[in-house]
Amino acid sequence: EDKKQQTHFQIGQLLLKNIPEAEREERIFEIVNQLNYGIELIAAQQERDELAQLNLIACRKARSSTAYQAGREYADIGLFLLGEKAWLRQYEMSLEFYELAAELASLCGDFEAMEQLIETVIAQTHTLLEQVNVYGLRIQSNTLQNQLLQAIAIGKQFLQQLGITLPETPTQNDVQQEVADIRKLMGNREIEDLADLPIMTDGEKIAILQIANSILPAAYLSGSLLYPLLASLSVKLSIQYGNTEVSATAYVSHGNTTCNMQQDVETGVKFGQLAVQVVFQLDAKAIKAEVLFVVGTFILHSKSHIKETLPLLQEGYTSGLEVGNQEFAGYCAHGFCLNSFWCGQLLSSLESETHSYFNALVQFNQLITVNWFRIYWQSILNLQGNGSHPSILSGETFQETEILSQLLEAQDFYGLYVFYIYKLMLCYLFGEIESAQNQAVEVKRYLIAAPGTVVEPAFYFYDSLTALAAFSLSSAETSELFQRVEENQAQLQQHWAKHAPMNHQHKVDLVEAEKHRVLGQKLEAIELYDKAIAGAKENEYIQEEALAHELAAKFYLEWGKEKFAQAYMIDAYYCYSHWGAKAKVKDLEQRYPQILAPILEKQKISLNPFKTITSLGKTSTHTQATINSNTTGISDALDFTSIIKASQALSSEIELNQLISQLMQVMMENAGATKGVLILSQPSQLIVQAISHHNVNDDQTIYCTQQSLPVEESLAVPVSIINLVKRSLEPLNLDEVSSQPQFASDDYFIQHQPQSLLCLPLCSRGAFLGILYLENNLTTGVFTSQRVEVLKLLCSQAAISLENAQLYQKSQDYAQQLEQSLTELQLAQLQLVQSEKMSALGQMMSGITHEINNPLGFISGNLTQVEEAIQDLLNYLEIYQQNHPPGEQVKAYGEEIKLEYVLEDLPPMLADMQTGVDRIAEISKSMRIFSRSDREQKVAFDFHEGIDSTLLILKHRLKGNNKRPEIKIIKDYGDLPQIMGFPGQLNQVFMNIIANAIDVFDEMSEGRSMAQMKQNPDKIILKTNLDDATQMVTISIQDNGCGMSEEVKNRIFNHLFTTKAVGKGTGLGLSIARQIVEEKHGGNLSCDSQLGKGTEFVIEIPISTKS
């Protein structure tokens, strides 16, 4: 044995001597393992110290290689070599050995040995700063062992020794003060500018950041406000003293609290981005897992799809393992599985991943994270039908009562939240509403422990659904339940759905649908159920799409619409099946056997949605070439649920373009093709309707472009193959196409050289609808007989869906034509009525003016004669009085009739009569001008004459009354030429615009006093001018009324749009006015208006107009 030791030791010495120093670390295990055999042969302490140094190098390398047990052995040997007085002789080496040994003991789950080593370090070190690493390790190990309060207490005590005293029970005011200090320190700097801060050199401040960072996980898990307080404190120190690796953790933790506690998502995301940048700038591998965990679990999904967090969390897990940060590697694994579940990942793959991560964390002795894993792992098993009861978390992973007592004892509030949120979900999904109510109360108690995680909005969602399920209009708790829903919706809508609608808007919509259901508002509920289904489907939340279908089905069942309920319930069944929730599928089968009868009957012929369909591969297909018989069965490639999903996707589309996109997506996914072309049959030719390409560099990406091009003109398909399938109406499956002599001359094969080719006819009820062409240009034998059978099944559904979509498209086109014709007919009718009204008004006014003009002519003509005769009589009377003085009797009579006044007043009275006659004549003329019947040809028209006649007609409305003062008319007429136009129609335009202005003033007068209205008198300003450059006449009609909103202004010229009450407006006036100006006179009618600033209509008509 002595000789063996000697031999090993000599080999070690030779290796040490002959291996260059640059390569020594790379081969350190090889050297040290040989030398360690000869420890007993080394007597001199110096030589023992030198070997200890080599063991230290080996220990470091073992730790970084995650060989933790080997690392412990090197540490033990190194400490043995250093001897009892090591701290006096080799202080720095001893400190590093003890720190490494303590960390490796913790990583191996030997916490008792770790504590002994830590106590030695505390006893032997000279300063607090030399104890930072072991205190951080002690805090971390207590957290991992679910001793959260103990971890916090250790950290607070050490920070106090470093001069940082934290409040016993932090408040929001404490946090807000730290946040305010940060804003003050930031000044005018942007958040991203903090990445350029200098490197922190103050050892004490670095120590504070390290300890604060160690406390953060325990503070968060216990639901303490210490978490945001410590994060803010660390950010503040970084801004003041510079960046260190731990600053990245401070920034990301502050981003978390800003994003989720202060609900400032934009700022929170920026701090998250800053943290990642600092990690890469400082190459901070040690804390990379921590940063990626917080970004992936708390920040990124606040603004992006939850699926985008999964790669980050996987990277964080790997990074944590690489540097020995098992704590945050475990947290990243937890975040990955948690987010995967709530974003709708398939349960089968998720169960497998959860199982793998769970086994790894058990080896790491991470008790706290292991407990979380048990909760959602068992929840997955329950949904898959592998639990003792769907809503009881007891099974192969743990017993419900056992885990609950552990969580309560450890005061693991986050774990309790996770436990109860899964219980709430399961109880609700399986119809145990009373139990779900109880779970919701418990979840809310621990809500403070999970801010910012995906399970926070999950609570608002399921709590609202539970409350609405328990809702009864006759219940005394109605108002309380309704308030609960409103509070939850406020959180979901204002914070979560506002910033990340792709994750949460469908949840909001589904809760709103349920709310309308319980209130009996059926139409609103219908729209919101469909909106929630569409949103969940679009964003691939399969479990919530299933739930939305189920709730919609229940809604229709309550309403008595069983056929509608059946359609939704079948969709729910398929979605739950695809998700992998066998227990829920079974639950639906038991609750709704009647409406699920079509599915349940199909299962009698051995088609189970959870089993593969190897039998489908047994049927044959007509081929022109041999198919590789060694290809594995369809059971190795396709699950029946995928076929159900694909068929469901095709049958659910009715709009043609969307169906084509869906069809190409489904076929490409199920065929294994790199290219697909859809060809549709038209009456006289085949048309290439869509082309899809599968990006081989991204297995999830399929590009589809729709077009409409005859096959003969398209270069996308081999015409010879297409024509062959069209004639035979049989599938054609070819391998190594270039070797087929009958197609060798086709230009398409010469250029593209596809390796596998499949061409399938699309037929429905014997009618040929088109062809689906698929190819793979990389591999032969792609389209196996089994795959072809599946594609034939899908093609049958596709053909039916295409036929339905085409019929639907035709019906939609026809309905649109009918709707347009009806609208045009209604408009024409209204315009005709309006035209008839104007014509009748014109005829009536023309008749009135005719009847007035006849007697008016007699009066006007005779009045002049009367005036002259009376003047002659007055002259004669004057001469007679001068020559024959009157007697007493004549004088008395003259006084009686007041002859003097009669002689004085008679001429003015005759003049007033003439004025009155002239006024009547003017009114008659205005009526005649306004009511001029337009001829087929344009006539000369005077704008001013037309405007004035309109004002005269409206004069009675312009006058003041007991409600408002007179409307002032201000004219600013320019020098306008006459134009050729339709005078009656143009007068109608002026009438509509001015009358509308008067209507506005009448409405504005309501509720206002005369004094108020006189302060800002109502007025209409009429301006006309001629633009010599454009040869356009411009008429501006402007009022100082209340104006219009932008929305109203954009619609005032629309047919049938009116803001007036029913019976007071037709909505045709301005529409017809625009037609008259623009279509009849080649001009332009526009409107400019602002609320509170009045309205201006501008009419522009060219001097030379064309009809």
Stockholm file with secondary structure:
# STOCKHOLM 1.0

chainA/1-1107         EDKKQQTHFQIGQLLLKNIPEAEREERIFEIVNQLNYGIELIAAQQERDELAQLNLIACRKARSSTAYQAGREYADIGLFLLGEKAWLRQYEMSLEFYELAAELASLCGDFEAMEQLIETVIAQTHTLLEQVNVYGLRIQSNTLQNQLLQAIAIGKQFLQQLGITLPETPTQNDVQQEVADIRKLMGNREIEDLADLPIMTDGEKIAILQIANSILPAAYLSGSLLYPLLASLSVKLSIQYGNTEVSATAYVSHGNTTCNMQQDVETGVKFGQLAVQVVFQLDAKAIKAEVLFVVGTFILHSKSHIKETLPLLQEGYTSGLEVGNQEFAGYCAHGFCLNSFWCGQLLSSLESETHSYFNALVQFNQLITVNWFRIYWQSILNLQGNGSHPSILSGETFQETEILSQLLEAQDFYGLYVFYIYKLMLCYLFGEIESAQNQAVEVKRYLIAAPGTVVEPAFYFYDSLTALAAFSLSSAETSELFQRVEENQAQLQQHWAKHAPMNHQHKVDLVEAEKHRVLGQKLEAIELYDKAIAGAKENEYIQEEALAHELAAKFYLEWGKEKFAQAYMIDAYYCYSHWGAKAKVKDLEQRYPQILAPILEKQKISLNPFKTITSLGKTSTHTQATINSNTTGISDALDFTSIIKASQALSSEIELNQLISQLMQVMMENAGATKGVLILSQPSQLIVQAISHHNVNDDQTIYCTQQSLPVEESLAVPVSIINLVKRSLEPLNLDEVSSQPQFASDDYFIQHQPQSLLCLPLCSRGAFLGILYLENNLTTGVFTSQRVEVLKLLCSQAAISLENAQLYQKSQDYAQQLEQSLTELQLAQLQLVQSEKMSALGQMMSGITHEINNPLGFISGNLTQVEEAIQDLLNYLEIYQQNHPPGEQVKAYGEEIKLEYVLEDLPPMLADMQTGVDRIAEISKSMRIFSRSDREQKVAFDFHEGIDSTLLILKHRLKGNNKRPEIKIIKDYGDLPQIMGFPGQLNQVFMNIIANAIDVFDEMSEGRSMAQMKQNPDKIILKTNLDDATQMVTISIQDNGCGMSEEVKNRIFNHLFTTKAVGKGTGLGLSIARQIVEEKHGGNLSCDSQLGKGTEFVIEIPISTKS
#=GR chainA/1-1107 SS CHHHHHHHHHHHHHHHHHSCHHHHTTTHHHHHHHHHTTGGGCCCHHHHHHHHHHHHHHHHHHHHTTCHHHHHHHHHHHHHHHCTTHHHHSHHHHHHHHHHHHHHHHHTTCHHHHHHHHHHHHHHCSSSGGGHHHHHHHHHHHHHTTCHHHHHHHHHHHHHHTTCCCCSSCCHHHHHHHHHHHHHHHTTCCGGGGGGCCBCCCHHHHHHHHHHHHHHHHHHHTTCTHHHHHHHHHHHHHHHHCBCHHHHHHHHHHHHHHHHTSCCHHHHHHHHHHHHHHHHHTTCGGGHHHHHHHIIIIIGGGTSCGGGHHHHHHHHHHHHHHTTCHHHHHHHHHHHHHHHHHTTCCHHHHHHHHHHHHHHHHHTTCHHHHHHHHHHHHHHHHHTTCSSBTTBCCSSSCCHHHHHHHHHHHTCHHHHHHHHHHHHHHHHHTTCHHHHHHHHHHHHHTGGGCTTSTHHHHHHHHHHHHHHHTCCTTCTTHHHHHHHHHHHHHHIIIIIIHHCHHHHHHHHHHHHHHHHHHTTCHHHHHHHHHHHHHHHHHTTCHHHHHHHHHHHHHHHHHHTCHHHHHHHHHHHHHHHHHHTCHHHHHHHHHHCTTTTHHHHHHHTTTCCTTSCCGGGGGSCCCCSSCCCTTSCCGGGTCCHHHHHHHHHHHHTCCSHHHHHHHHHHHHHHHHTCSEEEEEEECSSSEEEEEEEEECTTSTTCEEEEEEEEEGGGCSSSCHHHHHHHHHHCSCEEEESGGGCGGGTTCHHHHHHCCSEEEEEEEEETTEEEEEEEEEESSCSSCSCHHHHHHHHHHHHHHHHHHHHHHHHHHHHHHHHHHHHHHHHHHHHHHHHHHHHHHHHHHHHHHHHHHHHHHHHHHHHHHHHHHHHHHHHHHHHHHHHHHHSCCCHHHHHHHHHTTHHHHHHHHHHHHHHHHHHHHHHHHHHHHHHHHTCCCCSSCEEECHHHHHHHHHHHTHHHHSCCSSSCCCEEEEECCCCCCEEECHHHHHHHHHHHHHHHHHHHHHHHTTCCHHHHHHSCCEEEEEEEEETTTTEEEEEEEECSCCCCHHHHTTTTSTTCCCSCTTSCCSCHHHHHHIIIIIITSCEEEEEECTTSCEEEEEEEESSCCC
#=GC SS_cons          CHHHHHHHHHHHHHHHHHSCHHHHTTTHHHHHHHHHTTGGGCCCHHHHHHHHHHHHHHHHHHHHTTCHHHHHHHHHHHHHHHCTTHHHHSHHHHHHHHHHHHHHHHHTTCHHHHHHHHHHHHHHCSSSGGGHHHHHHHHHHHHHTTCHHHHHHHHHHHHHHTTCCCCSSCCHHHHHHHHHHHHHHHTTCCGGGGGGCCBCCCHHHHHHHHHHHHHHHHHHHTTCTHHHHHHHHHHHHHHHHCBCHHHHHHHHHHHHHHHHTSCCHHHHHHHHHHHHHHHHHTTCGGGHHHHHHHIIIIIGGGTSCGGGHHHHHHHHHHHHHHTTCHHHHHHHHHHHHHHHHHTTCCHHHHHHHHHHHHHHHHHTTCHHHHHHHHHHHHHHHHHTTCSSBTTBCCSSSCCHHHHHHHHHHHTCHHHHHHHHHHHHHHHHHTTCHHHHHHHHHHHHHTGGGCTTSTHHHHHHHHHHHHHHHTCCTTCTTHHHHHHHHHHHHHHIIIIIIHHCHHHHHHHHHHHHHHHHHHTTCHHHHHHHHHHHHHHHHHTTCHHHHHHHHHHHHHHHHHHTCHHHHHHHHHHHHHHHHHHTCHHHHHHHHHHCTTTTHHHHHHHTTTCCTTSCCGGGGGSCCCCSSCCCTTSCCGGGTCCHHHHHHHHHHHHTCCSHHHHHHHHHHHHHHHHTCSEEEEEEECSSSEEEEEEEEECTTSTTCEEEEEEEEEGGGCSSSCHHHHHHHHHHCSCEEEESGGGCGGGTTCHHHHHHCCSEEEEEEEEETTEEEEEEEEEESSCSSCSCHHHHHHHHHHHHHHHHHHHHHHHHHHHHHHHHHHHHHHHHHHHHHHHHHHHHHHHHHHHHHHHHHHHHHHHHHHHHHHHHHHHHHHHHHHHHHHHHHHHSCCCHHHHHHHHHTTHHHHHHHHHHHHHHHHHHHHHHHHHHHHHHHHTCCCCSSCEEECHHHHHHHHHHHTHHHHSCCSSSCCCEEEEECCCCCCEEECHHHHHHHHHHHHHHHHHHHHHHHTTCCHHHHHHSCCEEEEEEEEETTTTEEEEEEEECSCCCCHHHHTTTTSTTCCCSCTTSCCSCHHHHHHIIIIIITSCEEEEEECTTSCEEEEEEEESSCCC
//
